[in-house]
Amino acid sequence: MEKEILFTLEKSAEGIYSAKDANSAITASGKTIEEVKLNAWDAVICKFEGKAMPSIGFAN
């Protein structure tokens, strides 16, 4: 079981932010950093529904 998911944040040339975690293959995107973080949280919640939730971090 994963204890932590660390998302790497990137901004595309079009201005869209993305968050990717290499270990769990979870990705998210959004127009703002706040939106991409919320979308990443939602994706983790969906993946781990009914299981122990890992901690979540973000890095640039």
N, CA, C and O atoms as a CHARMM CRD file, in Angstrom:
* protein
*
  240
    1    1 MET  N      0.83300  -1.19000   0.00000 PROA 1      0.00000
    2    1 MET  CA     0.00000   0.00000   0.00000 PROA 1      0.00000
    3    1 MET  C      0.87600   1.25200   0.00000 PROA 1      0.00000
    4    1 MET  O      1.90000   1.31100   0.68100 PROA 1      0.00000
    5    2 GLU  N      0.46700   2.21600  -0.75300 PROA 2      0.00000
    6    2 GLU  CA     1.20900   3.46800  -0.82000 PROA 2      0.00000
    7    2 GLU  C      0.94300   4.30900   0.42200 PROA 2      0.00000
    8    2 GLU  O     -0.19800   4.44000   0.86400 PROA 2      0.00000
    9    3 LYS  N      2.01000   4.87700   0.97700 PROA 3      0.00000
   10    3 LYS  CA     1.86400   5.73200   2.15200 PROA 3      0.00000
   11    3 LYS  C      1.82200   7.19500   1.77100 PROA 3      0.00000
   12    3 LYS  O      1.27100   8.01800   2.50200 PROA 3      0.00000
   13    4 GLU  N      2.40900   7.52500   0.61800 PROA 4      0.00000
   14    4 GLU  CA     2.41200   8.92000   0.16800 PROA 4      0.00000
   15    4 GLU  C      2.36800   8.96500  -1.35700 PROA 4      0.00000
   16    4 GLU  O      3.01700   8.17700  -2.04400 PROA 4      0.00000
   17    5 ILE  N      1.59700   9.89500  -1.85100 PROA 5      0.00000
   18    5 ILE  CA     1.57300  10.17700  -3.28300 PROA 5      0.00000
   19    5 ILE  C      2.12100  11.58900  -3.44300 PROA 5      0.00000
   20    5 ILE  O      1.60100  12.54000  -2.85900 PROA 5      0.00000
   21    6 LEU  N      3.18000  11.71200  -4.24400 PROA 6      0.00000
   22    6 LEU  CA     3.80500  13.01200  -4.47400 PROA 6      0.00000
   23    6 LEU  C      3.57900  13.41000  -5.92900 PROA 6      0.00000
   24    6 LEU  O      4.11800  12.79500  -6.84900 PROA 6      0.00000
   25    7 PHE  N      2.78800  14.42800  -6.11200 PROA 7      0.00000
   26    7 PHE  CA     2.49200  14.93100  -7.44900 PROA 7      0.00000
   27    7 PHE  C      3.52700  15.96300  -7.86200 PROA 7      0.00000
   28    7 PHE  O      3.92400  16.81100  -7.06300 PROA 7      0.00000
   29    8 THR  N      3.95900  15.88600  -9.11100 PROA 8      0.00000
   30    8 THR  CA     4.80900  16.90400  -9.71300 PROA 8      0.00000
   31    8 THR  C      3.91200  17.83300 -10.51200 PROA 8      0.00000
   32    8 THR  O      3.13900  17.38000 -11.35500 PROA 8      0.00000
   33    9 LEU  N      4.01200  19.13400 -10.24900 PROA 9      0.00000
   34    9 LEU  CA     3.18400  20.12300 -10.93900 PROA 9      0.00000
   35    9 LEU  C      3.95500  20.73000 -12.10300 PROA 9      0.00000
   36    9 LEU  O      5.13000  21.07800 -11.97800 PROA 9      0.00000
   37   10 GLU  N      3.27300  20.84900 -13.23200 PROA 10     0.00000
   38   10 GLU  CA     3.86400  21.46200 -14.42700 PROA 10     0.00000
   39   10 GLU  C      2.83200  22.37300 -15.07700 PROA 10     0.00000
   40   10 GLU  O      1.62600  22.16900 -14.93100 PROA 10     0.00000
   41   11 LYS  N      3.32100  23.38300 -15.79800 PROA 11     0.00000
   42   11 LYS  CA     2.43800  24.28100 -16.55200 PROA 11     0.00000
   43   11 LYS  C      2.79300  24.16100 -18.02400 PROA 11     0.00000
   44   11 LYS  O      3.95300  24.31300 -18.40700 PROA 11     0.00000
   45   12 SER  N      1.78400  23.88500 -18.85000 PROA 12     0.00000
   46   12 SER  CA     2.02100  23.73700 -20.28500 PROA 12     0.00000
   47   12 SER  C      2.14300  25.10800 -20.95000 PROA 12     0.00000
   48   12 SER  O      1.84200  26.13300 -20.33900 PROA 12     0.00000
   49   13 ALA  N      2.58400  25.11500 -22.20000 PROA 13     0.00000
   50   13 ALA  CA     2.69300  26.35300 -22.97000 PROA 13     0.00000
   51   13 ALA  C      1.32800  27.02000 -23.14200 PROA 13     0.00000
   52   13 ALA  O      1.24100  28.23500 -23.31800 PROA 13     0.00000
   53   14 GLU  N      0.25900  26.21000 -23.08900 PROA 14     0.00000
   54   14 GLU  CA    -1.10500  26.74000 -23.23200 PROA 14     0.00000
   55   14 GLU  C     -1.63900  27.29800 -21.91600 PROA 14     0.00000
   56   14 GLU  O     -2.73800  27.85200 -21.88800 PROA 14     0.00000
   57   15 GLY  N     -0.88300  27.16300 -20.82700 PROA 15     0.00000
   58   15 GLY  CA    -1.29000  27.70100 -19.53400 PROA 15     0.00000
   59   15 GLY  C     -2.09500  26.74600 -18.67300 PROA 15     0.00000
   60   15 GLY  O     -2.67100  27.15900 -17.66600 PROA 15     0.00000
   61   16 ILE  N     -2.14600  25.47300 -19.05300 PROA 16     0.00000
   62   16 ILE  CA    -2.86600  24.46600 -18.27200 PROA 16     0.00000
   63   16 ILE  C     -1.89000  23.79500 -17.31200 PROA 16     0.00000
   64   16 ILE  O     -0.79100  23.40100 -17.70200 PROA 16     0.00000
   65   17 TYR  N     -2.30000  23.67100 -16.06800 PROA 17     0.00000
   66   17 TYR  CA    -1.48200  22.99700 -15.06900 PROA 17     0.00000
   67   17 TYR  C     -1.79800  21.50900 -15.05700 PROA 17     0.00000
   68   17 TYR  O     -2.94000  21.10500 -15.27700 PROA 17     0.00000
   69   18 SER  N     -0.77300  20.69600 -14.79700 PROA 18     0.00000
   70   18 SER  CA    -0.98600  19.26000 -14.66500 PROA 18     0.00000
   71   18 SER  C     -0.23900  18.76300 -13.43700 PROA 18     0.00000
   72   18 SER  O      0.79100  19.31000 -13.04300 PROA 18     0.00000
   73   19 ALA  N     -0.78600  17.71600 -12.84900 PROA 19     0.00000
   74   19 ALA  CA    -0.16400  17.05600 -11.70300 PROA 19     0.00000
   75   19 ALA  C     -0.04400  15.58200 -12.04400 PROA 19     0.00000
   76   19 ALA  O     -1.01900  14.94800 -12.44700 PROA 19     0.00000
   77   20 LYS  N      1.16100  15.03600 -11.88000 PROA 20     0.00000
   78   20 LYS  CA     1.40000  13.63100 -12.21700 PROA 20     0.00000
   79   20 LYS  C      2.15200  12.96300 -11.07400 PROA 20     0.00000
   80   20 LYS  O      3.06200  13.54700 -10.48600 PROA 20     0.00000
   81   21 ASP  N      1.75600  11.73100 -10.76900 PROA 21     0.00000
   82   21 ASP  CA     2.47600  10.91700  -9.80500 PROA 21     0.00000
   83   21 ASP  C      3.01100   9.68800 -10.52600 PROA 21     0.00000
   84   21 ASP  O      2.23800   8.89300 -11.05900 PROA 21     0.00000
   85   22 ALA  N      4.31600   9.53200 -10.54400 PROA 22     0.00000
   86   22 ALA  CA     4.94000   8.44300 -11.29600 PROA 22     0.00000
   87   22 ALA  C      4.63400   7.07100 -10.72000 PROA 22     0.00000
   88   22 ALA  O      4.55000   6.10100 -11.47200 PROA 22     0.00000
   89   23 ASN  N      4.46700   6.96400  -9.41900 PROA 23     0.00000
   90   23 ASN  CA     4.29300   5.65500  -8.79300 PROA 23     0.00000
   91   23 ASN  C      2.88700   5.09600  -8.90100 PROA 23     0.00000
   92   23 ASN  O      2.71800   3.87800  -8.95600 PROA 23     0.00000
   93   24 SER  N      1.87400   5.95200  -8.93500 PROA 24     0.00000
   94   24 SER  CA     0.49700   5.45100  -8.94300 PROA 24     0.00000
   95   24 SER  C     -0.22100   5.69500 -10.26400 PROA 24     0.00000
   96   24 SER  O     -1.35400   5.24700 -10.44100 PROA 24     0.00000
   97   25 ALA  N      0.41400   6.39200 -11.18600 PROA 25     0.00000
   98   25 ALA  CA    -0.17500   6.71200 -12.49100 PROA 25     0.00000
   99   25 ALA  C     -1.42900   7.57400 -12.37800 PROA 25     0.00000
  100   25 ALA  O     -2.26900   7.56300 -13.27800 PROA 25     0.00000
  101   26 ILE  N     -1.56300   8.32000 -11.28100 PROA 26     0.00000
  102   26 ILE  CA    -2.68600   9.24600 -11.12300 PROA 26     0.00000
  103   26 ILE  C     -2.27600  10.58200 -11.72600 PROA 26     0.00000
  104   26 ILE  O     -1.18400  11.08300 -11.46000 PROA 26     0.00000
  105   27 THR  N     -3.15100  11.15100 -12.53400 PROA 27     0.00000
  106   27 THR  CA    -2.90000  12.46000 -13.12800 PROA 27     0.00000
  107   27 THR  C     -4.12600  13.34300 -12.94600 PROA 27     0.00000
  108   27 THR  O     -5.23800  12.85400 -12.75000 PROA 27     0.00000
  109   28 ALA  N     -3.90300  14.65200 -13.01300 PROA 28     0.00000
  110   28 ALA  CA    -4.99900  15.62100 -12.92500 PROA 28     0.00000
  111   28 ALA  C     -4.56200  16.87500 -13.67500 PROA 28     0.00000
  112   28 ALA  O     -3.37200  17.08300 -13.91000 PROA 28     0.00000
  113   29 SER  N     -5.52500  17.70100 -14.04500 PROA 29     0.00000
  114   29 SER  CA    -5.20600  18.95900 -14.70700 PROA 29     0.00000
  115   29 SER  C     -6.20000  20.02800 -14.27600 PROA 29     0.00000
  116   29 SER  O     -7.25500  19.72600 -13.71800 PROA 29     0.00000
  117   30 GLY  N     -5.84800  21.28300 -14.54400 PROA 30     0.00000
  118   30 GLY  CA    -6.72300  22.39500 -14.21100 PROA 30     0.00000
  119   30 GLY  C     -6.17500  23.69700 -14.74200 PROA 30     0.00000
  120   30 GLY  O     -5.01800  23.77500 -15.15500 PROA 30     0.00000
  121   31 LYS  N     -7.01200  24.72600 -14.73100 PROA 31     0.00000
  122   31 LYS  CA    -6.61700  26.04000 -15.24400 PROA 31     0.00000
  123   31 LYS  C     -5.79600  26.83700 -14.23800 PROA 31     0.00000
  124   31 LYS  O     -5.07100  27.75500 -14.62200 PROA 31     0.00000
  125   32 THR  N     -5.90000  26.49500 -12.94300 PROA 32     0.00000
  126   32 THR  CA    -5.12600  27.14800 -11.89500 PROA 32     0.00000
  127   32 THR  C     -4.46700  26.08000 -11.03300 PROA 32     0.00000
  128   32 THR  O     -4.83700  24.90700 -11.08800 PROA 32     0.00000
  129   33 ILE  N     -3.48800  26.49600 -10.23700 PROA 33     0.00000
  130   33 ILE  CA    -2.83500  25.55300  -9.34000 PROA 33     0.00000
  131   33 ILE  C     -3.84100  25.00900  -8.33200 PROA 33     0.00000
  132   33 ILE  O     -3.83400  23.81700  -8.02300 PROA 33     0.00000
  133   34 GLU  N     -4.70400  25.88100  -7.82100 PROA 34     0.00000
  134   34 GLU  CA    -5.71400  25.44700  -6.85600 PROA 34     0.00000
  135   34 GLU  C     -6.64100  24.39500  -7.46900 PROA 34     0.00000
  136   34 GLU  O     -6.97400  23.40300  -6.82100 PROA 34     0.00000
  137   35 GLU  N     -7.05100  24.61400  -8.71000 PROA 35     0.00000
  138   35 GLU  CA    -7.94700  23.67300  -9.38400 PROA 35     0.00000
  139   35 GLU  C     -7.26500  22.32300  -9.62000 PROA 35     0.00000
  140   35 GLU  O     -7.88300  21.27800  -9.41700 PROA 35     0.00000
  141   36 VAL  N     -6.01600  22.33500 -10.04100 PROA 36     0.00000
  142   36 VAL  CA    -5.32900  21.06600 -10.29900 PROA 36     0.00000
  143   36 VAL  C     -5.11400  20.30300  -8.98800 PROA 36     0.00000
  144   36 VAL  O     -5.18300  19.07400  -8.97500 PROA 36     0.00000
  145   37 LYS  N     -4.85700  21.01000  -7.89600 PROA 37     0.00000
  146   37 LYS  CA    -4.70300  20.33300  -6.60600 PROA 37     0.00000
  147   37 LYS  C     -6.02100  19.70200  -6.16200 PROA 37     0.00000
  148   37 LYS  O     -6.03200  18.56600  -5.68700 PROA 37     0.00000
  149   38 LEU  N     -7.12800  20.42400  -6.31000 PROA 38     0.00000
  150   38 LEU  CA    -8.43700  19.85800  -5.97400 PROA 38     0.00000
  151   38 LEU  C     -8.75600  18.64400  -6.83600 PROA 38     0.00000
  152   38 LEU  O     -9.27200  17.64300  -6.34000 PROA 38     0.00000
  153   39 ASN  N     -8.44900  18.73500  -8.12900 PROA 39     0.00000
  154   39 ASN  CA    -8.70200  17.61200  -9.03600 PROA 39     0.00000
  155   39 ASN  C     -7.82900  16.40800  -8.68400 PROA 39     0.00000
  156   39 ASN  O     -8.26900  15.26400  -8.80500 PROA 39     0.00000
  157   40 ALA  N     -6.59300  16.66400  -8.25000 PROA 40     0.00000
  158   40 ALA  CA    -5.70500  15.57800  -7.83400 PROA 40     0.00000
  159   40 ALA  C     -6.25600  14.89800  -6.58200 PROA 40     0.00000
  160   40 ALA  O     -6.25500  13.67000  -6.49400 PROA 40     0.00000
  161   41 TRP  N     -6.72300  15.68000  -5.62100 PROA 41     0.00000
  162   41 TRP  CA    -7.34300  15.11300  -4.41900 PROA 41     0.00000
  163   41 TRP  C     -8.53500  14.24700  -4.79600 PROA 41     0.00000
  164   41 TRP  O     -8.67700  13.13300  -4.29200 PROA 41     0.00000
  165   42 ASP  N     -9.39200  14.75000  -5.67800 PROA 42     0.00000
  166   42 ASP  CA   -10.56100  13.97600  -6.12200 PROA 42     0.00000
  167   42 ASP  C    -10.13900  12.65200  -6.76500 PROA 42     0.00000
  168   42 ASP  O    -10.75800  11.61700  -6.51800 PROA 42     0.00000
  169   43 ALA  N     -9.09000  12.68600  -7.58600 PROA 43     0.00000
  170   43 ALA  CA    -8.61800  11.47100  -8.25300 PROA 43     0.00000
  171   43 ALA  C     -8.10300  10.45000  -7.23900 PROA 43     0.00000
  172   43 ALA  O     -8.34900   9.25200  -7.38400 PROA 43     0.00000
  173   44 VAL  N     -7.39800  10.91600  -6.22400 PROA 44     0.00000
  174   44 VAL  CA    -6.88300  10.01200  -5.18800 PROA 44     0.00000
  175   44 VAL  C     -8.03900   9.42200  -4.38700 PROA 44     0.00000
  176   44 VAL  O     -8.05000   8.22600  -4.09600 PROA 44     0.00000
  177   45 ILE  N     -9.00400  10.25500  -4.03300 PROA 45     0.00000
  178   45 ILE  CA   -10.17000   9.77400  -3.28700 PROA 45     0.00000
  179   45 ILE  C    -10.89200   8.69000  -4.07800 PROA 45     0.00000
  180   45 ILE  O    -11.29100   7.67100  -3.51400 PROA 45     0.00000
  181   46 CYS  N    -11.06000   8.90100  -5.36900 PROA 46     0.00000
  182   46 CYS  CA   -11.72700   7.88600  -6.21000 PROA 46     0.00000
  183   46 CYS  C    -10.92200   6.59400  -6.26100 PROA 46     0.00000
  184   46 CYS  O    -11.49100   5.50700  -6.16100 PROA 46     0.00000
  185   47 LYS  N     -9.61100   6.70000  -6.41500 PROA 47     0.00000
  186   47 LYS  CA    -8.77500   5.49900  -6.52900 PROA 47     0.00000
  187   47 LYS  C     -8.74800   4.69400  -5.23600 PROA 47     0.00000
  188   47 LYS  O     -8.73600   3.46300  -5.27200 PROA 47     0.00000
  189   48 PHE  N     -8.73800   5.37400  -4.09900 PROA 48     0.00000
  190   48 PHE  CA    -8.59000   4.69600  -2.82000 PROA 48     0.00000
  191   48 PHE  C     -9.90600   4.59200  -2.05100 PROA 48     0.00000
  192   48 PHE  O     -9.89300   4.38800  -0.83700 PROA 48     0.00000
  193   49 GLU  N    -11.01800   4.72600  -2.72400 PROA 49     0.00000
  194   49 GLU  CA   -12.31700   4.64700  -2.06400 PROA 49     0.00000
  195   49 GLU  C    -12.44200   3.32000  -1.30800 PROA 49     0.00000
  196   49 GLU  O    -12.24700   2.24500  -1.87600 PROA 49     0.00000
  197   50 GLY  N    -12.76500   3.41800  -0.03400 PROA 50     0.00000
  198   50 GLY  CA   -12.93200   2.23200   0.78500 PROA 50     0.00000
  199   50 GLY  C    -11.63300   1.66000   1.32100 PROA 50     0.00000
  200   50 GLY  O    -11.64800   0.63800   2.00700 PROA 50     0.00000
  201   51 LYS  N    -10.50700   2.30000   1.02100 PROA 51     0.00000
  202   51 LYS  CA    -9.18900   1.84500   1.48200 PROA 51     0.00000
  203   51 LYS  C     -8.53500   2.95500   2.30100 PROA 51     0.00000
  204   51 LYS  O     -9.01800   4.08700   2.32600 PROA 51     0.00000
  205   52 ALA  N     -7.45400   2.62700   2.95700 PROA 52     0.00000
  206   52 ALA  CA    -6.69800   3.63000   3.71000 PROA 52     0.00000
  207   52 ALA  C     -6.11700   4.66300   2.73900 PROA 52     0.00000
  208   52 ALA  O     -5.48500   4.31000   1.74300 PROA 52     0.00000
  209   53 MET  N     -6.34200   5.94200   3.04600 PROA 53     0.00000
  210   53 MET  CA    -5.86300   7.01300   2.17900 PROA 53     0.00000
  211   53 MET  C     -4.39100   7.31700   2.45200 PROA 53     0.00000
  212   53 MET  O     -3.98200   7.43600   3.60700 PROA 53     0.00000
  213   54 PRO  N     -3.60500   7.44100   1.39800 PROA 54     0.00000
  214   54 PRO  CA    -2.21000   7.86300   1.57400 PROA 54     0.00000
  215   54 PRO  C     -2.16000   9.37200   1.78500 PROA 54     0.00000
  216   54 PRO  O     -3.13300  10.07300   1.50700 PROA 54     0.00000
  217   55 SER  N     -1.04000   9.86600   2.27100 PROA 55     0.00000
  218   55 SER  CA    -0.87000  11.31900   2.34000 PROA 55     0.00000
  219   55 SER  C     -0.55300  11.80500   0.92700 PROA 55     0.00000
  220   55 SER  O     -0.08300  11.04500   0.08100 PROA 55     0.00000
  221   56 ILE  N     -0.82100  13.08600   0.69400 PROA 56     0.00000
  222   56 ILE  CA    -0.65000  13.64500  -0.64500 PROA 56     0.00000
  223   56 ILE  C      0.23700  14.88700  -0.53500 PROA 56     0.00000
  224   56 ILE  O      0.04800  15.72300   0.34800 PROA 56     0.00000
  225   57 GLY  N      1.20600  14.99000  -1.44800 PROA 57     0.00000
  226   57 GLY  CA     2.08800  16.15700  -1.48600 PROA 57     0.00000
  227   57 GLY  C      2.21600  16.65900  -2.91200 PROA 57     0.00000
  228   57 GLY  O      1.90800  15.94700  -3.86800 PROA 57     0.00000
  229   58 PHE  N      2.67700  17.89600  -3.04000 PROA 58     0.00000
  230   58 PHE  CA     2.85800  18.52500  -4.34900 PROA 58     0.00000
  231   58 PHE  C      4.24400  19.15500  -4.41800 PROA 58     0.00000
  232   58 PHE  O      4.69100  19.79300  -3.46500 PROA 58     0.00000
  233   59 ALA  N      4.92100  18.97600  -5.54500 PROA 59     0.00000
  234   59 ALA  CA     6.23700  19.55800  -5.77100 PROA 59     0.00000
  235   59 ALA  C      6.25200  20.23000  -7.13800 PROA 59     0.00000
  236   59 ALA  O      5.53500  19.81100  -8.04800 PROA 59     0.00000
  237   60 ASN  N      7.04900  21.24900  -7.28000 PROA 60     0.00000
  238   60 ASN  CA     7.16600  21.93800  -8.56800 PROA 60     0.00000
  239   60 ASN  C      8.23600  21.31800  -9.40700 PROA 60     0.00000
  240   60 ASN  O      8.47900  21.76700 -10.52700 PROA 60     0.00000
